[in-house]
Amino acid sequence: MKFFSRLFIVLLFSTLSFIVHAEGDNTLPQVKLETSLGDIIIELNQDKAPNTVANFLNYVESGFYDGTIFHRVIENFMVQGGGFTEDFVQKDPNDSIKNEADNGLSNVKGSLAMARTGDPHSATAQFFINTVDNGFLDFKSDKQDATWGYAVFGQVIEGMDTVDTIRAVATGNKNGHGDVPDENVIIIKASIVE
């Protein structure tokens, strides 16, 4: 009888342990950017920035980013992409989204954030990867446009060496834009990591 009691207790704890592990296994989505200079894998924080992540994944799944370039590169600031083709033609994005910068995530090195204009709620498809800690881009207040910040929604988990390679490329002016790589840095394909 003691044997069966012990066996029951062991099985019960094993089952509970499995259930707890399964419920706690909320894996965050990851996206792989295959670029002409190497791959980058980014983990997206859908818990902190659900609408921004959904927006980004929609662009990834539709193939919007395939064949686009990193069109703005500032070595000790960030690398920006997701809006221009290899011929430097601006793509037509979907509607803008609400700024989720007030989510507790910071513009630290390797974080992924949404690019936008002076209007805090103008982000569409363009994004940037911070190449250094840029805390001045974080949310401060919703009282004025300048203090809204830039919504962080992911973090590079593999391929920061690729980001460092991109940040060091030579840049110049092109079609009225500054900080454009002299040679295209192409996002060959963006895909969800299964």
N, C-alpha and C positions, 0 to 999 in steps of 0.2 A: 504493500500500500504506500509506504514511504517513497518508493521508487517512482510510482505513478504521480504522486504529489509533486515530487521534484521535477519530473518530466513536464508536468502541466505548467509549473511555474517558469521553467526554462522556455517552453514554447510560447507562453504568454508574453514574457519579456522580449523574446525574439520578434514576435508579431508587432508588439507596440513599438519597438525600435524601428522596424521596417516602415510602419505607418508614419512615425514622426519624421524619418528620413525622407519618405516620399512626399509628405506635405511640405517639408522645408526645402525641397529641391526646385525652387522657383528660378530656373535658369534664365538669365537675362539674354535677350536676343543679341546676336553678333553679326556684323557685316564685314565682309572682306572686300577691300579695294585693291584690285590688281592694277598696279600702275606700271608705267614704262621704266620706272626706277626700282621696282620691288613691290612686295605686298604689304598691306596694312590691315590689321584686324582690330575692329573697334567693338567694344561692348556697349550696348545702348541701355540707358537707365530709364526704362518705361515706368518704373514706380515713381520717380521724381519728375519726369517730363513726358507724361503719356501722350499728349497731343503732338508734341514735337517729334517724338519717336515714331508715332503712327504716320506722320507726314513724311519723314525721312524714308521709312520703310516702303511707303507708297511709291516714292520716286525710284527706290532701288528695284522694287518688283516690276515696275513698268519699263525698266531699262533706260530711264531718263539720263542717268549719269554715265552710261556707257559711251565712250568716245569723247567725253568732256575733258577739260584740262584744269590743272591748277593755274589759274590766271593771275593770281596776286601772291607774291612770295616776298616776305620781309623777314630776313634771317632771325633777328632777335625779337620777333613778335609772333607771326603766325604764317600759315600757308592756307590759301583760300581757293576753293574750287566749287564745281557743281553748277556752273551757269553758262559756260562758253564752250563752243565746239573747237576742234583743232584749227579751223579756219578763222577763229576769233569772232564767230557769230553768236550773239547772245540767244540762248534758248528761251522759249516761251513757257514759263512755269505755271503751276496752278495758283489758286488764290492764296493770299498771305494768311498767316496763322497768328494766333494770340501768343504774345511773349510769355514764356514760362521761366524767365530768369530768376524769379523769386522762389526757387526750389531748394535752396541750400547748397547747390553744387557750385564750385568755384572754377574760374578760368585758369586752372593750373596747367603746367607743362603736360602735353599729351592729351588734354581734354578736347572734346569735339563740341563746337557751339554753332549756333545759327548766325549767319551774316544777315545784316539788314541795313536799311537806310536810317536817317535821323528819326523816322517814325518808329517807335518801339514795337509796333505790331505789323511790321512790313516784311518780315522774313518769309521767304518762299522756298526755294530749292538750294540756294548757295549756303555753304558751311565753311568753317575753318577749323584747323587744328592748331592749338596754341603750341608754340615752340619753346616758350619760356612761361614762367608764372606771370599771369596778367590779371592780378586781382582788381586792378582799376576798371576792368570790364564787367565786374560782378554787379548784381542788383544792389541798389542803395535805397531807392524809394520810387513809388509810383506817382509821386507828386509832379514830376516834370520829366519830359522826354529824355533829357541828358542823363538822368540817374536810374533809368529802367534797367540798364545792363544788357548783356548778351546771354541768351539762354544756353547753358551747358546741358547736353543730353547724352553724352557718352565719353568714353575714355579709351585711348589706344592701349591694347593689351599685348599686341605683338606687332613688330615692324616699326618701332620707334626709330630704328636705324635708317629705315626708308624715309621717314619724315625728316630726319637729320640730313639725309642726302638731298632731299628736295629743298630744304631751307637754305642750302649752301649754293644753289645754282646761280649762275650769272643772270641778271635781270636788266631790263631797260624799259623804254616806252614803246607802246604799240597802240595804234588806233585811238589815241587820246588817253590811254590808260598807262599809269606808271607801275613799276614793280612787276612787270610781266617777264616770265622766264624767256631768255633768248632762244632756247630750244624748248619745244612743247614738252611738258610733263603730263602725260596722258593717263586718265583713268580708263584703262582698257575695258574693265568690267567691274561692276559693283554687284555683289550677290550676298544673300543671306547664308550664313554658315549653318549647315544642318547638323 
